[in-house]
């Protein structure tokens, strides 16, 4: 997500961008015609239960959108989609301990959050990553990010965020 030192008081969470149902990959975002919904699967780990996130604190994207739908999702559902190297790599690093399963044998739960794409305010060639921020029920700050899959934009075309009105001119240098 970032390079360099990070705040040790902020917990980094793993995310997967998924379609509305949480089963497959999400469609790319078209900033000029934002429509539909995007779901984020917040993954639990052996040290973090995603269902313990305070839903009222969650914001996503440049416009700090709130989720329109949230629900727990069983471990394994929507996590692994063939030819997703990031998922394969992360799965190879994890091992689930039996004591982390509930009585029915379902492993700890992930959290599926759904957002309206239009509420995100994604802009052409400006937004390369989308960040999820919030807190757990115990007050621990969390952050996670996904790569922004964007289509329908011309080279060097940028928009203007609703909350950041000054357009970002990344191809021009500032003159003194």
C-alpha positions in Angstrom: 0.0 0.0 0.0 2.7 2.5 1.0 6.4 2.8 1.0 8.2 3.9 4.1 7.4 3.9 7.8 3.7 3.5 8.8 1.8 4.2 12.0 2.1 1.1 14.2 -1.3 2.0 15.7 -3.1 1.4 12.4 -4.0 -2.1 11.4 -3.6 -3.0 7.7 -6.4 -5.2 6.4 -6.5 -7.3 3.3 -9.2 -6.5 0.7 -10.6 -8.1 -2.4 -12.7 -6.1 -4.9 -15.6 -8.3 -5.9 -18.9 -8.1 -7.8 -22.1 -7.2 -6.0 -22.7 -10.7 -4.8 -19.0 -11.1 -3.6 -18.4 -14.1 -5.9 -16.4 -12.9 -8.8 -14.2 -10.0 -9.9 -15.7 -6.6 -10.1 -16.1 -4.7 -13.4 -13.7 -1.8 -14.1 -14.9 1.6 -13.0 -15.8 4.1 -15.7 -15.3 7.5 -14.0 -17.2 9.4 -16.8 -20.3 7.1 -16.3 -20.1 5.8 -12.8 -22.9 3.2 -12.2 -23.6 0.0 -10.4 -22.0 -1.3 -7.2 -18.7 -2.6 -6.1 -18.2 -4.9 -3.1 -15.1 -5.2 -0.9 -14.4 -8.4 0.9 -12.5 -7.6 4.1 -10.5 -10.7 5.0 -10.2 -12.0 8.5 -6.9 -13.5 9.7 -5.9 -15.5 12.7 -5.3 -12.2 14.5 -8.1 -10.1 13.1 -11.9 -10.7 12.9 -13.3 -8.5 10.1 -16.8 -8.8 11.6 -15.6 -6.7 14.5 -15.3 -3.6 12.3 -17.5 -0.6 13.4 -19.7 -0.2 10.3 -20.5 3.4 11.1 -16.8 4.4 10.9 -16.1 2.9 7.4 -15.3 5.2 4.5 -14.1 4.2 1.0 -12.6 6.0 -2.0 -11.8 9.7 -2.5 -15.4 10.8 -1.6 -15.3 8.9 1.7 -18.4 6.8 0.7 -20.2 4.7 3.3 -21.3 1.2 2.6 -24.9 0.7 1.4 -24.9 -3.0 2.4 -22.7 -5.0 4.8 -22.9 -8.7 5.8 -20.6 -11.4 7.1 -19.3 -13.8 4.6 -17.8 -17.3 5.4 -14.1 -17.8 5.0 -13.4 -19.1 1.5 -16.4 -17.5 -0.2 -15.2 -15.1 -2.9 -11.6 -15.1 -1.6 -10.0 -17.2 -4.2 -10.7 -16.6 -7.9 -8.6 -18.5 -10.4 -5.7 -16.6 -11.9 -5.5 -14.2 -9.0 -1.8 -14.3 -8.1 -2.1 -12.0 -5.1 -4.7 -14.3 -3.5 -2.6 -17.4 -4.2 0.4 -15.8 -2.7 -1.4 -14.6 0.5 -3.1 -17.9 0.9 0.2 -19.7 0.8 1.4 -17.6 3.8 -1.6 -18.4 6.0 -2.5 -21.4 8.0 -5.9 -21.7 9.8 -5.8 -23.2 13.3 -8.8 -25.5 14.2 -9.5 -23.5 17.3 -10.5 -20.6 15.1 -13.6 -22.4 13.8 -17.1 -22.1 15.2 -19.2 -25.1 16.3 -20.5 -25.7 12.8 -17.0 -25.9 11.4 -17.2 -22.6 9.6 -14.0 -20.7 9.9 -14.0 -17.1 11.2 -15.9 -14.7 9.0 -14.9 -12.1 6.4 -17.0 -9.0 5.9 -18.6 -8.1 2.6 -19.1 -4.3 2.1 -21.0 -3.0 -0.9 -20.7 0.6 -2.2 -22.4 2.6 -4.9 -19.7 3.3 -7.6 -21.1 6.9 -8.2 -20.5 7.7 -4.5 -16.8 6.9 -4.7 -16.0 9.9 -7.0 -13.2 8.0 -8.8 -11.4 10.3 -11.4 -9.5 9.5 -14.6 -5.8 9.0 -14.2 -5.9 10.5 -10.7 -7.0 7.5 -8.6 -4.7 4.6 -8.9 -5.7 3.0 -5.6 -8.8 3.2 -3.5 -8.5 3.2 0.3 -10.8 1.8 2.9 -10.6 3.4 6.4 -12.4 2.9 9.6 -12.2 1.5 13.2 -12.9 -1.7 14.9 -15.5 -1.9 17.7 -12.6 -1.6 20.2 -11.4 1.6 18.6 -8.4 0.2 16.6 -7.9 2.2 13.4 -7.8 0.1 10.1 -6.8 0.8 6.6 -6.8 -1.3 3.4 -6.4 -0.6 -0.3 -7.2 -2.1 -3.7 -5.8 -1.2 -7.1 -8.3 1.0 -9.0 -9.3 -0.7 -12.3 -10.4 2.2 -14.5 -11.5 2.3 -18.1 -12.7 5.0 -20.6 -10.1 7.6 -19.9 -7.7 9.3 -22.3 -4.0 9.8 -21.5 -3.3 12.7 -19.1 -7.0 13.4 -18.7 -7.9 14.1 -15.1 -11.1 15.0 -13.4 -11.8 16.9 -10.2 -12.8 15.4 -6.9 -15.9 16.8 -5.3 -14.0 17.2 -2.0 -10.7 18.3 -3.6 -11.7 20.9 -6.1 -8.2 21.8 -7.4 -7.4 19.5 -10.4 -4.1 17.7 -10.0 -1.7 18.4 -12.9 0.7 15.6 -12.6 2.4 16.2 -15.9 3.3 19.8 -15.2 6.0 21.1 -12.9 5.3 23.9 -10.5 7.0 27.2 -11.5 8.5 29.6 -8.9 
